[in-house]
Amino acid sequence: MKSGWIVFVCVIFWAGPLRAASKPHVVALGKWTIIKWEPDNGGGSLDIKVRPLFVDGKNKDFTTGPAHDVTERTFVVQRMFRVNDSLPQESGPTRWRWEKSGWLLVNRVSGRVQHVMLPEFDGPRSQVSWFRDFAAYCGTSDDGQKTFAVIVQLGRRRPLLRKALAETNREGCAAPAWHRNPVRVTFETKEDPKLTFTVSNRAVDLATEDESEGEE
């Protein structure tokens, strides 16, 4: 009788945590809102669309641009945030400025939101092109004097490709174009010819002209 009571108590004790652990999470992107975004080049403000990221009804962050489904459970989306742009000598209401940031990896099942590490990524200028769990984009050095063709795979610490290009990325470059069978990506800038790279899970090789012709 005593042993049965102990078993009953243990079942009740563990049932609570198990129910809490199995509680499903609700992940959703909210409605679009048009905001004024001021690039660093001083060219005036632009109208861009942002939308909130909700996890279990709570606003976790703001995002911009389309989301990319990596798997049935995870997706990536670019983050937007507001920074205090008021000068110390200014009085009155706080001046807030929208900034483009990096990318977020969101798990629909666990509700976890984490930042994606993208080397040399420039939030306002880099245009990321996603395919499967690969990201390709033009990145810049810290001083803005060098431009790199970068390919990153989620879950890997080091980029699969980091190749210096002939031009600086003052205005940014177009989003690279992906192809399949074999998996490859093409970078095209003003001063560099089309550079096509064949991508595997562990390495990247410069594609030959024959491989580049058969696009799919």
N, C-alpha and C positions, 0 to 999 in steps of 0.2 A: 504493500500500500504506500509506504514511504517512498519507494523508488518510482512508483507511478506518479506521485505528486511532484517529484523532482523533474521528471520528464515533462510534465505539463507546464511547470514554471519555465523551463528552458525554452519550450516551444513558444510561449507567450513572449519571452524576453527577446528572442531572435526574430519574431514575426514582424515587429515594428520596423527595424532597420531594413529587412528584406523588402517590405512594402515601399519604404521610402526610396530604396535603391532602384526599384523597378518602375517608379513613377515616370511616365513619359513626359518629355519636354516639348514645348511648342515653340518652334522657330519660324519667324515670318519677317518679310520685308514690307514696310508700310507704304503709304501713299507718297507719290512724288510731290516735291515742292521746288519751285524755281527760286534760286538764290543768286545774289550778285557775288561773283568771284573775281578777285583782282590779282592777275598774274604778277610775278616779280619784275617783269620787263617794263612795267609802267605804261602799258598800252591801253589803260582804261579797264573797266569792269566788263565781265562777260556773264551772260545768263546761263547757268547750268542747273541741272536737276539733281536733287539729293533726296534720299528717303531713309527713314530710320530702320535700324535692325532691332527687332524685338525677340527676346528670349523669355518665355513664360510671362508674356505681357509687360515685361520691363524693357525700357529703351536702353540697349547696351552700347549703341554707337550710331553714327550716321554714315551713309555710303553713297557712292555715285557710280554711274555706269552700269552695264549689265553684269549680272552674276554668272559665273561659270560652274556648272556641275562637274565636279571631279569624279565622284562616285554617286551611287544612289543615296548615300548618307552624308556626304560632304560637298560643300561648294566654297568658292572663293569670290570675293567682291572687294573693290577698292574702298578704302576708308576716307571719310571727310571729317574734319574737326574744326572747332572754332578756337582761336587764340586771342588773348587780350591785346589789342593794338593801340591802347591809350598811352600817350606820352606822360612822363612824370609830371610835367608842368601843366597838363590839361586838367580842367575840372569838368564837372557835369557827368552825364551818364557814361558808363563804360563803353568804349568802342570795340566791337568784336569783328574779327576778320576770319573768313573761311579759308582753310588750307587743304590742299590735296595731300593725302598721306600714302602709306603703303597699302598692302593687301591683307585681308583677313581670311583665315580658314575657319569655316563654321561647320560644326558637326550637328546635324539635325537630331540625332538620337540622344547624345549626351548633353546637348546644349552648350558645349564648350566653344569658345571663341578665342582664337590665338592669332598672333601676328606671323605673317609669312616673311622669312628672311630672303630679301632680294638684293644681292650685292650691286653697288653702284646705281641703285634705283633712284631716279629723280622724280619725286611725286608730281610736280607740275608738268614735266616734259615727257617722261618715259611713257610710251604707249605699250602696254603689255598685251601680248597675244598668247592665249592659252590653248593647249591641245592636250587632252587626257590630263596627266599630272605634270606636264611640262609648261614652263613659262619662258617666252622669248621676248626680248626688248632691247632697246638701246639705252645704255647707262652712261653716266658721266663720272669723272673723277671729282674729288672734293673741291678742287680749285676751278672746275668747269672747263679745263683746257683740253681734256681728252675724252673721247667717246669710245665706248666698248660695245661690241655685240655680245650679249649675255644670254645663255640658256641655263635655266635652273630646273631641277626636278624636286618636287616636294619630298621631304624626308631626308634629303642629302644636304650635308653641311656645305660642301664646296660646289660651285657651279660646274656644269658639264662643259661650258664654254665661256671664256672671257677673252675676247680678241679685240685688240685696239684697231679702230677704224681711222680713216684718213682725215676726217673732219671733226670739228668741235660740235657739240650738241646744244648750241645756243637757242635754237628754236625747236629742238626735238626732231625726231625722224618718224617716219610712218611705222605703223605696227607691222612686224614681220608676218609673212604668209606661210602657213603650215600646209604640208601635203602628207599623204600616207602611201604605204606600199612602194618603197620603204619610207619610214617616217623621216621627214626632212623639213627644214625651215629656210626661208629666203629672206635675207636682209637687203634693203635697198635704200641708199642715201644719196645725197646730191653729188658728193665727190667720189664715192665708192661705186664700182659696178655691182651688179647683183651677186651676192655671196650666198651660196646654198650649202647647207651643212646637213649631212645624214646623221640622225640621232638614234642611239641605242640607249639602254638603261644604264650603261656604264661609260660610254664614250661618245665623242662627236668627231666626225671626219668631214673634211671639205669634199663636197660631192663633185663628181666629174660632170662634164657637159652632157653626156648621155643620160646620166641619172636626172639631171635638171630638166631635160626636155620632156620626159614622160611624167607630167604632173597629173595628180589625181586628188 
